[in-house]
């Protein structure tokens, strides 16, 4: 499946929507850090540490770390004092010895040992925020950002929209609700579970551009700090902060405030507290005192139910659609036709890939037995709907043996029929149907004999496939395993290479090869295969590519090629390339006298389409090169061809990569097009890899397209070759093939 983009709605009032400002990119969160409401550097007179001079100095030190922090930086490591370690140990031991085993939900109990193993959670040491952030990023894409104190609800929720959790580093003096104990022990663990992470992000997305009235209902707090009256209302605080859920008929805690407060957890289960069923429209009008004892709590059957309830409530109050693009870590508005069209196309492709990529023909499997149960249900084409439906079968331990789907007259719906052979009791079946109805429509039990194409003119028969025996990277860090398996050149040159006899050039090539060999992929792009659904989650950062001081001969070689090609691009290159090339000149330093640095280009592409560059020493195999594209990583050489023949190179070099390939990666459609090559290649047979390589060669490397009836170039091999770009569009070439009229063998696989 494509990335599961989260979608929310904005206010009904168009005027309010346009006036409300909110962060559009994750870097915009840098503008929020100095807007602390309370308990930052200055603490109130009733604070337990108000008269403690050493404590106040410590708070100022930690506040300055947060205020100075910028997106992308590593969080400084803190050496905590004996008093801080003592306060931490008291809370930690209460949690692990009492609160967690007795009251915590199973998700919290399951994930907490992972933090002990990977983040250093233990009684005698306070874990470092950077270690926690790295682990969360690998688990769900959430990251930690230090904050000096309590942010306003709008700013805190806005960060959640980008999967960023604002976390304090200071420790309570004796007892203080918002501090590192509360956040690291209360909030952080559940952010490592995908469902809770998505639930938290939904809050943030719903808050962006919302009216102050809606923000108060999303956030929920009422308290007084000096002369400042800060009024919020309740949804966040009665779920993520103080929420209860049902687990095997018993109430359990998933709220961070309860998990990090042993006394309040005990009170909640003492029988004295008032417990109510969570309903968004009711909870939104409650008030919650942040610093006083809570007297009521709201219970949900599951986090999924709470999320669904919340989104339905917010949808009634909001109109303009937004989505988070994890490739670029930015917010996109779906109010304009182009963005809306892109979104619809992505959702349509989800269903297509569900049939074509993840599932095989049912004809290759044995027929179902007569006792098979068939369920029919309709799914709307919206983000995550299909994943939610099949998650129901997974959690119910139902193994699907056959799946059919067909479009309905309603273009926004697709009908599915699924079969399973397990015998379910009536109570189990009704429970399964009830869960399925939460995410689909027209759920019914059918006669399995009516399956196999009798319901529509267009039916796609599919079945689940076994695990692929071929290894392929499922995490971006695994690109390290093959990035240095180059097929040719690199530091060693063949005898017919123009630079073979040039000792200086060969030494220079070794320098570039060493950069590539030592580069490690630190970011966390994960391809997680989950039953019948493939999800791509991209969370982008990584090791910096060293900047290179190019020599005079290298710059002269670049200048010669650059100037010749620049004159041809307006007439020969496609429109998308010419637009992207101008952006490269503006933002990446493309010019005759400057060879752009890979890190600068990578940063620019990342902000545009989510692509990043990775240095490579030479030519990779087709399988390895295409696998990088699946993660939106382009393996790029840094070395320059030999100066003696600037118009010829027997291998890809920086001129070919930077002038041929790179600009079009700034085009969103081309970026998706390239990634599709990579995704299809993962786990493919050698035969398919060879066919993909051929397709790539005649499209991305040497492709032509029609533009207003005229042939134009989009292939990198042509765009980086002065002679070949002219030859390709000359009258000498008469056997141009139209790919749309060809049938490739790969289409049959």
N, C-alpha and C positions, 0 to 999 in steps of 0.2 A: 504493500500500500504506500501511497504518498505520505509525506509528513502530515500528521494530524494537527492541522492548524486550528487553534482555538478561535471561536467567533463570538462576539458579543454585540450588544446594541447600544446606541447612544441616545441622548435625550430626544423627546418628541419635539421640543422647541428648536427649530433650526437656528434661530438667533442665538440661543444659549450655546448650542454646539459650536458655532463658529467663534464665539467669544471666549469659551473656556480653553485655556492653554494646558497642555500636558506633554510629558516627554515623548518624543517620537522615536528616539534611538536610545539604546542602553547608555551611551556616553552622556546623554542629557541628565542622567541621575546625578552627575557631578554638581549640578546646579542646585540640588536640594539639601546638601549636607549641612549647610549653616542655618537651616530653619528648624532648630531644636526648640520644642515647646517648654520642656522642663527637665531638671536633673541632668543637665549637661555639665559644663564647667562650674556654673553657679548652682548651689543646692540650697533648698529652702531651710528656714530656721527649724522646722520640725523634722528635718531629715536626721536620722541617727548619727550621721557623720559630720553634721554641721560644725561642731566645735572641735573636731579632730583635724588639726592643721596638716598632719602628714597625709591623712586620707584625702583631704581636699587637693593637696599638691599632686597626689597620685591620679586623682580624677582629671585634673587639668592635663597631665601628661598623656593619658589615654585619649582624652578629647581631642588633643592636637593631632594625634595619629589619624583619627577619623576625619577631622576637618581637612587635613592635608591629602587624604587619599583620593586618587583618581582611578577611574575605570581602567582595568587591565593591569594595574600594579599588583605586586604581591603584598599581602597584608603583613606588616612587621611582626616578628615574633616577640612575645612578651615573657620576661622573667618575673613570675609572680612572687609576691612576698609571703612570708610565713603566715601572717594573718589572713591573707587572701586564700592561701591553700587550706587553712583551717576552716574558713567559712565554706569553701567549696566542699571539703570532705564531709562536713555535717549534712549538707543537703544531699550529696551524692549517696551517702550510706543510707539515709532515710529512704531515698528513692529506690535503690537497688534491693534493700532488705525488706521493705514494707510496701511502699506505694505500687511499685511496678508489678511484683508477683501477685498482689491482691486485687489491684484495680485497673491496671493498664490494659488497653485493648491488645489483641493478638498481634496486630501490625507493629505496634510499638515494641512489644516483647520480642518479636522476631528480628527486628532490625537493630535493636540496641546492642546485641553482641557484635554486630559488624562494626559499630563505632568503637567498641572496646578493642577490636582486632586491628582496625585500620586507622583510627584517629587518636588513639592513646587515651580513651576514656578510662579513668581509674580514680580511686579515692585520693591518692596522694599526688596527683598531678592534674593541672587544668589544661585541657587540650588547646592547641593553637588554632585560631580561626582559619589560617591558610590551609592547614591539613584537613580540616573539616570541609572547607570549600572545595578542595580538590576531590574529595571522596563523593560529596553530593553531586558535583558536576558530572562525575563518571556514572553516578547512579540514576539521576533524574534530570540533570541539566541545571539544577539550582546552584547558585553560588552565594557566598557570603560577602557582605560589604560592611566594614566597621562603621558604627555610628556613635556619636558622642552622647546621645540621650534619646529622649522620646520625640519622634517626628509627629507632625500632624497626620491625621488619618489619610488625607489625600496623597501626601508624599509617600507614606509607608506603603499604601496599597498600590500606588503607581509602580513601585519597585517590584512588587510581586508579579505584576504583568510581564516583566522581563525575566521572571524566575530569579530574582535577586532578593535575598532576605537581609534586612538591615539588622545587624547584630552588635550589641555593646560588648566591650572587652573588660569593663570594670566589674569588680565583685562587690556585692552588697556589704555594707558596714557591719550590720548585724542581721537586718532583714529589710530588704527593699524589693518590691515586686518586679521592676524591670531592670534586670542586670544580666551578667553572663550566665549565672546559674539558671535563671529562668529561661533564657534563650537557648543555651547549649543543651540543657537537660530537658526543657519543655518543648520547644519548637523544633529544634534541629533534627532529632532522630526521624520523625515522621516525614520530613521533607525528602528522605531517601526512598520513600515508597511512591511509586508512580501515581497511584490514585490520589493520595493526599497532596502530592506536588501539583497535580492538575487541578485539584479542588482549590488549593491556595492561589494558583495563578488565575483561576476564574474570578476570584474576588478582585484581584488587581485589574484585570481586563475590564470588568464591569465598572470600575471606578474612573477610568480614563475619560476625561471630558465631561463627566457627570456634573449635575448641578450640586450646589452645596447641600440641598435638601436630601438628595439621593445619597450623597457621601455620608451624611449623618446616619442614614439608615443602614448603609453597608458596614460602617465602622463600629459604632456603638460604645460610647463611654461617656460618663458624666462625672466631672470632678472639678474642683476649684484649686488653682495654684496661685496664691497671692491674690492680686486683684483681677487675674485673668479667669474668665469663665469660659471653659471649653466644653461645648456640648456636642456629643456624638450620639448615635443610638446604637443598635445592638447586634446585627447579624454576625459580624466577625467575632465579637467577644463571646457570644453564646454558642459558637461552633468551634472555631480554631483555638480560641483562648480557654473556653470553659465548657466544651461540648462533651456530651455523653452519647454512647451508642449501645445497641443491643448486640450481644454475642452469646449464642447458644441460650437465649432466653434470659441472660443476666446483663445488668448494666455494667459498662466498662468506660474508662476515660480515654478520650483522644485529645482533649483540650490541654494546651501547654500550661495554662495557669494552674490547673489542678495537678498536672504531672510534676510540676516543679515546686508545689506547695504542699508538703505532707499534712499540715494542719487542715488546710481547706479540703484536701482529698478525703480525710477522715470525716469532716463535717458533712461533706456531700453524701456520704454513705451512712450517716448516723441515724437517718430517719427524721432529722429536724429540718432538712432543706426541702423546699418545694420543688417537685419534679414535674415538668410539663412536656408534652409532645412538641417537637420543633415544627413550626409552620412559618414560613418566611414573612407572610403578611402580618402575622401577629407579633412575631419576635421583633420585626423592624420598628415597632412602636413602643418597645420596652426601653428602660434606662438601666444602665449598669454603672455602679460606683467603682472606679478603678482601685482606689486605695482602701476601701472599706470591705467588710466581710460580705460576700455575695450570699443571697438568701434563696435564690431560685436557679434552676438549671434546666436546660432543654435537651430532650433525648431524641435521637434519630435512629431509625432501623439500620442505616448504613451510611457511609460517606457518600456513596453514589446517590442515595435518596436525597441527602442534604444538598448536594451539588445540583441535582435536577430541580429540586424545589426552589433553590436560589435563582437559577437561571430563568425559570419560568416566571418567577416574581419580577425579576429585573426586566425581562423582555416586555412585560406589559407597560413599563415606564420608559422604555428606550426604543429608538428607531434606527438611527444611522449605524451601520455595521462597521466593526473594526476587527482586525485579526493581527495576531503576532506572527511575524515571519522569523523563524529561528535561524534561517540562513544568514540574514543580515542583522539579526537582533534589533529589529525595528517594528514599529506599529504601522499598519497599512489601513487606510480608510477604503471601504468598499462603496463609497458614494458615487464614484465616477464609473462610467461604463467599462473602461479598460480593466480596472482592478476587479470589477464584478465578473467580467468575462473570464479573466485568469482564474478566479476562484471557482467558477462553475466548471471550467475545463479540468481543473485539478480534481474536483470531486468526481467528475465523469471518468477521469483516468483511474481513479481509485477502483471503481467497479470493473473497468476493463482489465486492470492488472490483477484484480481478484480472480477473474476467470482465466486470463491468459498466462500470467506469470507464476502464480502460486499454486495453481491447480492443474491436474492432468486430466486427460479424457477418461470418462468413466468406462469407456469401452475396454480399457486395459485391465479392468479389475473384474473380480467374480461378481455375479449377480447377487442381489439382495435376497434373503430368504423371505418366506411368506409372512413372517411375524414382524417385519420391519414396520416401524412407526414413522409416518410422514407428517411434518408440520409445514404449514404455509404461513408466510408473513410478508408484509410490505415494508420496505425501508425507504425513507426519504433520503435524497442525495444531499446530505449535510455532513459536516466534519465529525468524524468519530462514530457515526451511527452504526456502521457495519461492524466496527471493532466491538462496540458495546453489545451487539446482538450475539456475536460468536463468543464473547466472554461469558455470557450466560451459560452456554453449553459447557464451556471449560469448567466453570465453578461448580456445575452440576454433575461433573464427571461423566458427561455424555459424549461418546465418540461418534462423530458423524461419518457415515459411510458414503453418502451421495449428496450432492448439492446441484440444484438447478436454479437458474435465475433468468428472468426475462423482463424487458421494459414494459411498463403499463402505459395506458393512454395518457395518464398524467405524467408529463415528462420529468417531474421531480420525484417519481417513485419507481422502485424496482421490486418485483415480486420474487421471493425466494421460496424454494421448496427444499427441505432437508430431510434425510432419512437416517435413522439409527436403529440398530437391532437389539439394543438393551431393553429388557422388560422393566418398566417403571410401574410402581404402584400408583393407584389413582391419585393419592395425596402428593406423591412426588411429581407426577405429570402436571397436576394443577399448579403446583408451586413453580415448576419450570415455565408454564404458560404465563403465569402472573409476572414473573421476572422479565420474560420476553416482551410482554405488553408495555413495559416501561420504555422500551427503545424502538418499538415497531408498531405497526397497525395491522388490523384485520388478521389477528393470530388465530389459527384454527388447526384442528387435527384432520388430516385427509387420509384417503385410502391410497396406500402406496402403489396399488395397481394403476392408478391414474397418472402416475409419473411418466417420464420419458416423452415429453414433447407434446402432450395433448392440450396444453393450456394456452399456447400462443404460437404465432408464426415464427418468432425468433426465440429459440431456446438454446442456451449454452450448457452442455452437460459437462460436469467437472467432478473430480473426486480428490480427496486429500492425498498428498504424496508423502513418501517416506523421507527421512532425513537424508540430505545430500551427502554422499561419501567423500566428495571432493572438498579439500580445505579451501577456505577463502577468508579474507579478513572481515571480521564482524565489528571491529573497533578501529578507529583511526590510528591508534598507537601501534596496531599490528602492521601498518605500512612500513614500520622500521625493519620488519623481518625480511623484506625483499627490496628495499629501496637501493641497495648496493649490488643487486644481482644484474649488473649491466651486461649486455650482450657483446658490445664492441667499444673500442676506444676507452674513454675515461682517462686514466693516467698513462696507460700504455697505448702507443700508436702503431698502426701497421706501416710497413715499409713504403707503401704507396701514398701515405698521408702527406699533404703538403708540408707539414711541420715536423716530419719524422727526423730530419737531419738537423733541426734547429734546437740545440741544447737548451737555450733560454726559453723557447716556447714550450718544450717538454717539461721543464721545471715549473713553468707557469700552470700548465695543465694539472700537474700534481697538486699544486696549491688549491686549485678549484675542486679537485677530486676529494681532497682532505676535508674541505668544508662540507661537501655533500655526505661523505661517509660518516662524519661526526654529528650530523644533524639528527635530532630526535623529535618525534611528533608528540607533543605534550598535551594536545587538546583532546577533546572527548566526544568525537562523533561516533555514535554507536548504531550498528545495524543489528537490531534484535529480532530474531525470528520467533514468532509466537503463534504456534498452531498454523492457522490458515492466513494469518495477517503478517505482513512485513511492515515494520515501522522504521522510518529513518528519523533519528533525533540528532540534530546538529547543534553543538554548543562549541563555539569556535574561539580558540586562543592557542598559543603554542610558543615553542622556542623561537627566538628571534634569529633571522638569517643574517649572518655577518655582512656588513657593508664592505664593498671591495673598492680599493683604489686602483682604477684601471690605468694602464700605461698609455703613453702617447701613441704608440702604434695601434693599440686596441681601439682607442678613441678615433683615430684616423680611419681605421677599417669601418667602424660603426658609422662615421660621418659620410663616408663614400656611399655606403648602402642606403643609409637613411635619406640622404638628399635625392638620390635617384628614384627611390620608391615613393617618396612623398609627392613627387611631381605626377606620378601615375595614379595615385589613389583616387583623386576626384573623378576620373574618367573610367577607371577599371574596377575599383572596389565597390562592394554593395553598400547601400545606404547605412545599414547597421554598423558596418565597420567604420565608415567615415565619421559617424557620430561618436563612436567609442574612441576612435583615434584622437579626436579633439579633446575628449575627457582625459585621456592618458597624457596628452601634452600639458593640460592644465593642472592635473593633480599628481602626476607621477614623474614629472621632470623629463618627459620625452623631448629631446632637442638634438640638433646636429652635433653639439659639442659635449653632450652628456649621455652616458649610458645609464639608464635608470637602474636603481637598486631593487633587488627582488623583494626586500621587506617593504619598501614603499609601495610597490605595485600590489603586493599581497594585502596590505592594509586597505588599499583603495578597493580592490576587488571584493574583499570581505564585506565592506560597507555597502557595496552595490548589489552583489548577487550571492555572497557567501562563499565564493571560491577563494582558495588560498594557494600560494605557491610553496613548493618544497624543492630545495636544490637537489639535483641528481648529477652523478659524475659522467653519465653517458646514456646510451640507448638501452631502454628497458624492453623486456619481452612484452608482447601485446597483452598477455594476461595481467601482468603486474601493472602496466601503464593504465589499462582500462579500470582496474580495481581502484586506483587512486581517484579516478573521475567519479566513481560511485560515492565517494566522500567529499566531492567537490574540491579535490586536491589535484593540482596540476604539477606534475614533476617537470621541473624546468632547469635547464643547464645555465651556468653562469659564464662559462668560458667563451672566448671569441675565436672565430675561425682564423686561420693563419693569414697574416697581412699580405702575403705575396699574391694571393688569389682572392680578393675580397668578394668577387662575384660567384665564388664556388665554394661549396663545403660538402664533404662526403658524409656528414653526420649532422644531426641537429645541434645548433649552437645558440648563443644568446640572441643573435640577430634574427634567426628563424623563430625562436620562441617569443621574443618580445615584440617583434613587428608582425609576425604571422599569427600566432595563437592568442597572445594575451589580450589584445583589445576586445575581441568578441566575447571573452569571458565576462566583460562588463555589461553585456546585453542579457537581460533576464531570460529571454526565450532561448538564446544560444546556450546559456549556462544549463538550462533544463535539458536541452537537446543533448549536450555533452554528457550530462550526468546519466541520462538514460542508457547510453552506451555502456557506462560503467556498471550500472545496476544489472543490466542483462547479462553481463559477463561473469558475475559472481557465481562460482560453482558450476559454470558451463563446461561442457566437454571440450577437448582440444579441437574437434571439428568445428564446433560453434565459435570458439575463440578465433580460429583462422578466418571464418566467414565474417565475424565482427570486425576483425582487423582489416579485411578487404573493404567492407562497408565504410569503415572509418577513413581509410585511405582515399576513397573516391568521394567522400563528403567533406569531413572536417579538414583533411589535408589538401585535396585538390578539387573541391566542389565548386560548381558554378550554379547560379540561380538566375531567374528572370526577374527583371525590375522594369516595369513600364514597357514590356516587350523587348527589352534589351538584355543581353547576357552580361552578368556581373560576377565578380569573383568573391567567394567567401572562404575558400580553402587556404589554410595557413602556408602550405608549400608554395602556392602561387603568390600570395601576398608578400612573401619574404624573398622572392626571386625576381630580380629585375628583368631577366630574359624570358622566363617562363610565363610570367603574368601577361606579357605582350603576345607571346606565342599562343597561349590558350584562347585568346579572343581574336586571333588573326584569322584570315581566310584560309590559312594553311591547315587549320584543324577542321576537318569535315565530318569526323565520326563522333561528335558529341552525343552522349547517351542521356536519355531522360530517365532518371531513376523511377519515376512514377509509372513508367511503362515496362519496367523489368520485374520479373518474379524471381526473388532470391530463394535459394534452397533453405536458408535459415528460417524463412517464414513458415516452413512445414514442420519445424522442430518445436 
